Amino acid sequence: MKRTSDFNPDTIPYLLRKRAADCANDVAYSFPAYNQHYAWSTLWREVRLLAKGLLKLGIKKGDAVAVLMPGRMETIVSMFAAACVGAVIVPLNTYSKKEELRHYLEDARPAALLMATKGNRLHYPAILQEIIFENRRAGTDSSWLPAHIFVLDDEESAAAPFRSYSDLFALGSLVEEETLAAACRANRPEDPLILLYTSGTLGMPKGVLRTTASFLLKKAQAAGPGPGSALLSKLTDRITRYFSVMNLLPLYHLGGFATLFTGLKACNIRIVMLSRFHPIDALAAVQMEKCKVLIGTPFMIQQMLASPQRRDYDLKSVLGIAFTSAAVNNAILQKMMKQIDLRFFMVSYGSSEAGAVANGTCFIEKGNNGILPLLYNLLKPTNLLSGLLRYQDFEKSEYSIGGRIDKAVEVKIVDPDTGRTLPPSAHGEIAIRSYRVMRYTKENKERPCFTEDGWYRSGDLGFVDERRQLTITGRLHRIISRGGEKISPVEIENALLRLGDVAEALVIGVPDELYGEQVCACVVAKHGAALSADKLRSDLAPLLSAFKLPRHFVFLPAFPLSPTGKISVAEIKSLVLDGNGALRKHA
């Protein structure tokens, strides 16, 4: 495929082809668990062949291609191949049980499904066979089932309706390069690229259809690159090619998928990934691959640092952390900096619905940071960075700073009950409007999140200061109502984290006949610490108003994480409450 001058420069096929031409032998993505280290040229070659296989099946622009695989190179190849032919990528949660998988397939109606045999203790072909059999037995509509299903790993035993993943490459060899080139030329930045599913904390996951432009472009870039941008890009690539970052997030997560574009568009940096997140596997990979930056949720990184085996691994290569959720505050940062000699960290705020909203970089004053400020200035013209943050702001804030609001994004704070816009610096619900905001494929009319004039009501609480710096103060549906008093769990969690023997804290509301709800603090103690409810209540008394003091304390050995790396509030509530909503006294 030699002619790419007529490829749109803000599409995946153009960017892949350009990287393969300019950085052919540089490693793009690595999965140490499978000893997979793909250079750009190798990646582009396999993507082209698989994409041609999809074309041979009759997959066309706008069709959906579902991918159900734990992290590995075949996952990325499958995604990029689907994008090259103009299909919509549908990355499925690899922890999905039967009913969840059925929901995804009925909603997305993919023309093809590419899946691994096993992942997260699940056997995907067996689950799919059950779904097909039950649907056939019920005699119901089956048009939502994929017409083409390909299985990786256990390819020799693949039997109808399944086919071997390698068959796609064989099919691709029968298709001319110009046929693929024509499909690539039809790609447009505004085309649908990926169907992401939200975490489903308030019900079944909802699909959000995102475009390529929502990942790659700023409005200001629409007119084309500025003068000197090509030279600046080459200089950035020459420096970053020696860096490796560890992406802890799964590829079906907005942050995990968006990280792929860091190397594809922003800079030529090697991205190391895990098959699935496990603290020990992550520590081993960081040491082995000498990663400079960790990308993940605060809770993933806390689990790594809290592991009993932490001291067995060397993290001296780590210079910084890029947090992919806003739930990071000074108490969490202080704990991390005791174990890692951080030179900088990045915070961000966004969602599947809103895309990237705000981010910021904070350099920690530790002598000469050397090349880091230079790298910041080189990367600032990309859509990766929005502005510098002062560490003093984190030290003073009780809450989580989400960063500077991107210039291409509008944010306002509204009254959660009336929707009325609140004055500057007032606390309320965060509403977002930009070209990155994408609606659900099937909206809940009873609980609409989008206004007629394009604002997305996020359900997050916060405020914006005069520097367009966004601070997150909580989540609307987590607010505790105790006898008419509205209590923010975040304030109590921050107070708990200030106590020396508390490693992690989560505060929830539990049913109470008299007050409606009571405050319940779920706590993970530091290794070797002896905590009691009476001691914690006594230590908290000087820090909180009396009505905010937790009535109940539940001690857990560790907090369960959701597949996207956040604390699983639903699972903790299930651990804390019995089936009748009553507190478990000995949880």
ABEGO torsion letter per residue (X at the ends): XABAAABBAABAAAAAAAAAAAAAABBABBBAAAGBBBBAAAAAAAAAAAAAAAAAAGBBBGBBBBBBBBBBAAAAAAAAAAAAAGBBBBBBBAABBAAAAAAAAAAAGBABBBBBABBGGBBAAAAAAAAAAAAAAAGBBAAABBABBBBBGBAAABBOABBBAAAAAAAAAABBAAAAAAAAAABBAABBABBBBBAGAAEBBBBBBBBAAAAABBAAAAAEBBBGAAAAAAAAAAAAAABBBBBABBAABAAAAAAAAAAAAABBBBBBBBABBBAAAAAAAAAAAGBABBBEBAAAAAAAAABAAAAABBAAABABBBBABABBBAAAAAAAAAABBBABBBBBBBBAAAEBABBBBBBBBBEBAEAAAAAAAAAAABAABAEBBBAAAAAABABBBAEBBBAABBBBBBBAAAGBBBBBGBBBBBBBBBAABBBBABBBAABBABBAAGBBBAGBBEBBBAAGBBBBAEBAAABBBBGGBBBBAAAAAAAAAABAABABBBBBBBBBAAAGBBBBBBBBBBBGBBBBAAAAAAAAAAABBAAABBABBBBBABBBBBAAGBBBAAAAAAAABBAAGBBBAAX
